[in-house]
Amino acid sequence: MDDVTDDLLAKSRDEAPLDKGPLRQTSGKRVTVNPTGVTGEVYFSVTEKGGKGNRVNYALIVHEMSAYKNPTTPGTKPKYLEDPLAQNAALYQRMIADAIRKGMAR
């Protein structure tokens, strides 16, 4: 799971906007092991003040935009986390299955 989340984090960072950098800088991953299984999580966590002074989830807003009109960095786009996950889902499933097989063979 560590290899999968590392790969997804790297790919999603490459697609995340870079204008000022905080979106990429606040991204990370977490792998949790408990008696019922293993969970991998990749996250982006940026909040900013909205027009009324309230906190808004900038990472989510940027992720869910329909398109960037003038991206400051070529190759960046909305769905910077969702798209790499969808594009690599089969690879990640194989990586996890291979690791389980390897662990069971010991």
C-alpha positions in Angstrom: 0.0 0.0 0.0 2.9 2.3 0.7 4.2 1.9 -2.9 0.7 2.5 -4.3 0.1 5.7 -2.3 3.6 6.9 -3.1 3.0 6.5 -6.8 -0.5 8.1 -6.7 0.9 11.0 -4.6 3.7 11.7 -7.1 1.4 11.5 -10.1 -1.3 13.7 -8.6 1.2 16.3 -7.4 2.5 16.6 -11.0 -1.1 17.4 -12.2 -2.0 19.7 -9.3 -1.8 23.5 -10.0 1.5 25.1 -9.0 0.6 28.8 -9.2 1.7 29.6 -5.6 2.7 26.1 -4.5 0.6 25.5 -1.3 -1.6 22.9 -2.9 1.3 20.7 -3.7 3.1 21.5 -0.4 0.1 20.4 1.7 -0.3 17.1 -0.1 0.6 13.8 1.6 -0.3 10.2 2.2 -1.3 8.0 5.1 -1.3 4.2 5.3 -3.3 2.8 8.2 -3.2 -0.8 9.3 -5.8 -2.2 11.7 -7.3 -5.7 12.4 -9.8 -5.3 9.5 -7.4 -4.3 6.8 -5.1 -1.7 5.3 -6.2 1.7 4.1 -4.1 4.0 1.8 -5.0 7.7 1.6 -3.6 10.5 -0.5 -4.7 14.0 0.4 -4.4 17.7 -0.5 -5.4 20.1 2.3 -5.5 23.8 1.6 -8.0 26.2 3.0 -8.3 29.9 2.3 -10.5 32.7 3.4 -13.6 33.2 1.3 -15.3 36.4 0.3 -17.2 36.5 3.6 -14.2 35.7 5.7 -15.2 32.1 6.1 -12.7 29.2 5.5 -13.1 27.4 2.2 -11.6 24.2 1.1 -9.4 25.5 -1.8 -8.1 22.0 -2.6 -11.6 20.6 -3.2 -12.7 23.7 -5.2 -9.7 23.5 -7.5 -10.1 19.7 -7.9 -13.7 20.0 -8.9 -13.4 22.9 -11.4 -14.5 22.1 -14.9 -11.4 23.5 -16.5 -8.6 26.0 -15.9 -8.9 29.0 -18.2 -5.2 30.0 -18.0 -3.1 27.3 -16.2 0.1 28.8 -14.9 1.9 25.5 -15.4 1.4 23.3 -18.4 0.1 19.8 -17.6 -1.8 20.9 -14.5 -5.6 20.4 -14.5 -8.7 19.8 -12.4 -9.3 16.3 -11.1 -5.5 16.1 -10.3 -6.2 13.3 -7.8 -9.2 11.5 -9.3 -7.8 11.2 -12.9 -4.4 9.6 -11.9 -6.3 7.2 -9.6 -8.7 6.1 -12.4 -5.9 5.9 -15.0 -3.8 3.7 -12.7 -6.4 1.6 -10.9 -5.6 -1.6 -12.6 -1.9 -1.1 -11.9 -2.5 -0.4 -8.3 -4.7 -3.5 -7.9 -1.9 -5.6 -9.4 0.7 -4.0 -7.1 -1.4 -4.8 -4.1 -2.3 -8.4 -5.3 1.4 -9.0 -6.0 2.4 -7.8 -2.5 -0.2 -10.1 -0.9 1.0 -13.1 -2.9 4.6 -12.4 -2.0 3.7 -12.0 1.7 1.7 -15.3 1.7 4.5 -17.2 0.0 6.9 -16.6 3.0 
